[in-house]
Structures are given as structure tokens and as C-alpha cells.
Amino acid sequence: MYESYYGFTERPFQLSPDPRFFFASKHHQRALSYLQYGLDQKEGFIVITGPIGTGKTTIARNLMSNLPEANIVAAQLVTTKLNPEELLELVIAEFRIAYQGDSKADMLKAIEQFLVALHKQGKRALLLVDEAQNLPAETVEELRMLSNFQLDNQPLIQSFLLGQEELKGIIQAPNMEQFRQRIIASAHLRPLTVEEVENYIKHRLQLAGCDKEELFSEQTYALIHEKTLGVPRKINIFVDRILLFGFLEELPSIDIDAINAVAEEMGAELTGSLSLEQSEAAPQTSKEQLIVNSSENVENIKDVLREIEDILETSIKQKVKMARYVDKLLKQKNRQLAEASVAANIDETKPD
């Protein structure tokens, strides 16, 4: 959409994690260094935690894209609430292990045989478990049991766990002492600072081929940090929409007014997850309380309706802008066709 207008070779703020766009903030570089340290040690667990959208998956993919292929066979799991048997089935599937049987013992035997075969080839297995906060404690314990597969006093498989902050609670439970003793390093990701937000945006713009040094004015970065709280995923969503807005409004550069306009349009999208986290943290209100505090309940309903009204209004505005964008593309296409037709007529009238 806006790529050609601003001279980009690609969209710089896509949502899908791309290791090419990895930005090494202080906390992200530390997490990546710990993962590399774990690889060098060839044993133990590395645990990386962080709030939603802070870049855990991007770090995982960055690590995966830079693994020494010669001696490490890696698999990445994105987990849901798996029981221990389901975890083993997923491990078998991701490593493409030949498997016969229908019991847990059969699965463990197949995994061990696969790991021993790798060892004989001078290789070892790495298991990267993303969204690990979804795993029940007994499934995390199953990962520890897999680390017991050894040959010549060397572990045959190593696991790295990446997850949201709830993963800390699972690991810190009293019955997880044995697992904690296998952790050789852990890191916690945090949102970006104002300075890091500026460097993050400039880093991505440069990788996308931006040739404008001051596409964003200096005052905009603090405001973007304020609107997104420094969360990389929210920055991607917000700045992508800002660039689309700039294209539709034919802005040569982005200033404070443009950011405020987009922030107003995206109010629900930018604050939705924060509101959700706050509502989840708030104590649940019983039905009896709702009945007794009826006036308060009515006000709550009014607030919800107002939020719905704001969301609908934002949606309408976005549809209008998209219609303008399509209309603009059609006009551009018509101009190109007209120019091509004129050029063709000139060629026909030229003497042979």
C-alpha cells in the first residue's frame, strides 16, 4: 500500500516475527546471549519470559535462523495445554521420528533411539518451546525427564522455554525444585524505553530501504512510546497504521498531529489488551453484588456501550479511509492506462 509512496522495498512493520528485523535492545540482546550460552554449554534449560508482544518468538526465530546446522537438529514447538503424552507426540512429529506403538513407553523408546542415532552422527537435538506458559506443571516435568537421556555423560537433548510471565509461577512452584536445578540461565524481556523505540523504528525503516532521514520528526518517538507502552508488537501495529495514514493523506513526513489522529482512530486497539489485563487482575464480582449495586451495574453497561460505539465509529472511519485508498489506486491506474494509450498512439503515427 504505502511502500512505493515512501520508497520502501517491503513493509517494515509486519506483525509476523521476522529474524531479519531483530532489534537488539538491552534486554533482547541479553536473552539472546543466554540462549547462545546454553547452546555452548550443551546442557541445562534456558528460560526466557516476558509480557505479550515483547518479542520472545522473534528471538526464538533469530536463534533458529543462526544455528550451526552441522551439529544441531532443532525443532520449535508452539504449545497449547498439552498433557505429557501429547507433548511426546508433538516432539515425535516435529523431529519426524519413526514411531510404532500406542503407549508412552513406546514413544519414549522411539525418542531415545532417535537421539542416540543423532549422537552417533556427532549431532544433538534442541527443542525450543514457545508459549510455554500454557504447559501444565506435569508436562514441564516431562521435559526434564527427556533431559535425562544421556550417552557418554552427555545430554542428548536440550530444551529452551519461552513464555509469558505466568511461566514463572509454574517454575517457582514447590514441586518444581528438580526442574529449577536444571535451569542454567533465565532472562525477562521488558518493553522498550523511549530511546529504544526511536532506534527500533529507525532500524526497521532502514532495513526496509527507507531513504528519508527524517521521515518521523524527533518529537514523535516519545508519543509513540506513550501510546504503545514500548511493546514491540503494538509499535508494529501502530506505526504500520501511521504510515498508511500518511499515504492516504499524502504526507511527506510524519508529525505529532498525524500520530494523534491515528491514536484516536485506534484507541480501542491500542488499549484493549491493557484493559483486558486489568479486568483479569480485578476481583470477580458476584451475581449478588451486581443485583445489590444495580446503579453501578447500569453505569458499567453504559461504559461498555460507549466503548462499543467508539469501536464502531473507528471501524467506519477505517472503511472510509480504505475506500479512499481504493479510489486513489483506481485513479492512478486510469492515469497509467491513459498514458500508455497516448504513447501507443504516438508510436502508430510515427513514419516507418
N, C-alpha and C positions, 0 to 999 in steps of 0.2 A: 504493500500500500504506500507507505511513506518512504521506502528505501531509496528509490530513484530521486525523489524530491530533495532529500538531504545527502545524497551521494553515498549511501551505504551499499556494500556488497551483499549484505544479509541483515536480517533483523537482529539487533544487538541485545534485545531483552526478551528472548523467548523463555517460556516457562519451563520447558523440558531441560533437565540438567545436561550441560554440555561441558565435558572436561576441558575443551579448548578455551572456554571463557572463565576458567577457575581463577578466582581472585584471592591472593594470599594475604588476608588480614592477619593481625597478630594471633588471634585465636584459631583461625583456619590453618595457618602455617604450623602452629604447634600441634594441632590434631593430626595433620598430615605427617609431620615429623615423628609423632608417636607411632603411627601406623607403619612407617618405614622402619622405625626402631624395632617394632615387633617382628617384621619380616627378617631383619638382620639377626634377631635372637633365635628365630626358628621355633619358638615355643611360647606358650602362655597366651592369655587373652588380652586384647586391647578393646577398651570400651570408650565410645565417643557418644556423648549426649548433647542435646540442645533443643531449644524450642522449635515449634513448627516453622519451617521455611528458612532456617538459618544456614542451610547448605550441606547437610550431612550426606545426602545422596550424591551431590556434586563432588564431594571429597572422595566418596567411595568410587565413583566412576573415574576420577582423576587417578586414583591409585591403580585401578584395574587397567587403565589405558597405558600405564607406565611400568607394568610388571615385567620382570625378566622372563620372557616366555620359555626360555631354555629349561628352567628347572622348577617352575611353579605352575601347577594346574589349578586354576581358580574358578569358583562358582559364586554367584551372588544370589541370595535369597531375599525376596521381599515378603515378609511374613504376615500372616494373619494369626488368629488364635489357634495355633496348631498344638495338638497333643503330641507326646513323644513319638508315637508310631507314625503320625502324619509328617512330623519333621524328618524322620528317617526316609520315608517315601519320597519327600521332596529332595533330600540330599541325593538319593539314588537317581532321581530323574535329572537333576541339574548336572551331575557328573556323568550321566549316561552310563550307569553301571548295569551290566548284565545281571539279571536277578530272577531267581526261580524260588518258589515257595510262597507261603502265606503267613508266616509268623514273624515276630520281631527278631527272634534268633536267626532266622534265615536272612533278614535284612542286614543285621549286624555282621553276619558272616560274609555276605557279599561285599559290604563296605570295607571290611578288613582286608579281604583278598585284593580288592582294587587298590587300596592304599599300599599294601605290600608290593604289588606289581609296580606301582609308581616308584617306590623306594629303590627297587632293583634297577630301575632305569635312571637313577640319580635325581629323581623328582620328588616333590612333596605337594600336598593338597592344601589349598587355602579356601576357607569358607567365610564369605562376607555376608553377614546377616543384617539386612536393613529393616527398619521399623521393628526392632527387637523388643520394644516396649509392649508389643502385642502378645509376646510369648508368655504362657503361664510359667511359674517357677519350676515346675517339674520338667518342662521342655528345655529351659535353660540348663537345668541339671543334666539333661540328656546330652547337651553339647559338651559338658565337662566330661561325661563318660566317653564320648568319642575321642577326646584328647588323650585318653588312656591307651589308645592304640599306639604302640611303640615298637621299634626294631633297632637293635644295636644302640640302645639307650637314646634313641632319637624319636621324638613325636612324629607321627606320620601325617597328622592333620592339625592345622591351626585355625582358630576362629577369631574374627573381629566382629564386634557387636556395635551397631549404630542405632540409636533410638531417641525418642523424646524423653523428657525429664522423668516420666513415670518409670523408666528403666532403672533409675537409681533406687527407687523404692523396692523393686523386685530384688536387686542385687544385695541391698542392705538388710534384707530380712534375716532373722536369726538362723534359719535353716539353710542359708546360702553361704555359710562360712567356708566350706571347701572350695566353692567356686571363687569367692573373693581372693583366696590364697593363690589362685592361678592367674589373677589379673596382674600383668606386669606394668601397665600404664593406662591412664584414663585421662580424657580431656572433655571439657564442656564448652560448647560453642555459645557465643553471645552475639547479640545484634551489633551492627556496625556503628561506630562513632560518626560524628558529622564529617570529620576529615576522611574517614574511610569510605563514607557514602560518596563523597566527591571523587576520590580515587577509583572507587568501584565503577561509577558511571563513566568516567573518562577512560578507564581500562576497557570497558566493553565497547564504547564508541570507537576507540582506536582499532580494536580487533575487527570491527565491522566495516572498517575502511573510511571512517569519518575524516574529512579533510578540513573541517572547520574547528579552529582552536577554541572559539568562544560560542559554541552552539548553545550552551547553557550559561547564563550570566552567573557571576560569582555568588550573588545573593540567593540563588535558587537552591543550592545544596542543603543549606540549613533547613529550609522549608520542606524539602523532600524528606529529610531525616525526620522532621516533626510529624509529617503526615504518615510515614511508613514505620516509624519507630526503629528504623535501621535494619529491618528484617529483609534480607536479600530477595526473597520471593515476592514480597509486597513492593519492593523497589522495582522489580522487573515488571510487575503488572502496572504499576503507577506510571513509570517512565515510558513504557510502551504506549499507554493511552495518551500521555502528554505529547509524544511525537506524532501520533495520529491526529490529535487536536491541532498541532502546529501545521500539519499538512493541510487539513481541511480549511484552516483559517489563513493559509498561505503565509505563515510566519517565518521570516528568515532566521530567527533565533528564539530561544525560549526564555521568558522572563517571569517575574513573580506573578503578574496578572494571569498568565497562561496556566501556571501551576494552581493558583487558587480556583480558577474556573474549572479545571479538571477535578480538583479535590472536591468541589461542590457537587459535581456530577457523580463522583464515585464515593460519596460519603458512606453509604451502606457497605460497599465492597471493602473499603479500607478499614473500617472499624468493626465489621461483622465478626471476625474471628476473636477480636478483643472482647466484644460484648458477650460472645459465646463463652469464652474462658471465664469471664466474670460471673456469668449466670451459673456455670457449672460449679464455680467455687462458692457461690452463695448457698446458704442453707435452704433446703427444700421446704416449701410452705404446705402445710397440710390442708385437706379439704375443709376441715372445721374452721381453720383460720380464715380461709377465703370467704366462707359464709359469714363469719362474725364481722370481718373487716370489709363489708360489701362496698363502701365508698372508695376504699383504697383499691379494691378489685376493679371497680369501674374506671378509675384513673389509669390503672395498668392497661386495661383494654384500650382506652383512648390512646395511650402511648404507643401500643402495638399498631393500632390503626393508622396513627400518624406516620410511623415508620414504614408501613406498607404503602401509604400514599407517597412518601418520599421515594421509595424504591420504584414504584410505578412511574412517577414523574421522571426519574432518572432514566428508566428504560425507554420511555417515549422520546426523551431528548437524544438518547443514543441512536434510536431508529431514525430520527430526523437527520442526524449527522451522517448516518450511513447512507441514507437516501441522497443527501447532498454529495457524498463521496461518489456514489454510483453515477449520479448525473454528471459530475465532473469528469469521470472516466469516459462516459459516452461522448461528451463534448470533445474531449481530447482525441478520442478515436475518430470522430467525424472530421476533425481538422486534419488528422493524418491521412484519412481516405481522400479528402478534398485535395490535399497537397499532392498525393500520389496520382490522382486523376489529372490534375493540371500538368504534372511532369510528363505523364503518358501522352497527353495531347500535344505538348511541345515536341516530344520525340517524333510523333507521327507527322507533324508539319515540316520537320527538317528535311531539306532535299537530300536525296540519296547520294 
